[in-house]
Amino acid sequence: MTSPIDNSLMRIFADVFQVPIESISADSSPETIESWDSLQHLNLVLALEQEFSVQFTPDEIEKLVSPRLVSALLADKLPVPEAMPCQ
């Protein structure tokens, strides 16, 4: 996970769960982050929606259980940049 989006995700996860960014990995989850409870999960959803200007459905919210899964879901939601024309 090294794209600008992934870097933002790591920062958001660290901020929401109040842990050092170095402790966040692509596979971090409620089982590996002690402060990840239902309230913090909602705070994560709100932070992601605000940062990326997207909205998640209730089914999607349930699947947001690791940076890797969030990144995959965002890849489907975010617009693909248009290709630059060749000159």
C-alpha angles and dihedrals in degrees: 000000000000108000120113088255091052091049089052090049092054090050092049093048091049092048096046095045094036095231131129112276088233089065092059117090132174088263099046110134143164087281093057101037111065095200093054104111132143094276093049089047089059090048088052091052092049092048092049093047091050096044096047100029093236136124125222126213119230089257091052092048090059090055096053094099103127139021088248092056092043090052091051092049092047090051087062094046103043120081116254111241112247116254116256112245116246115246 
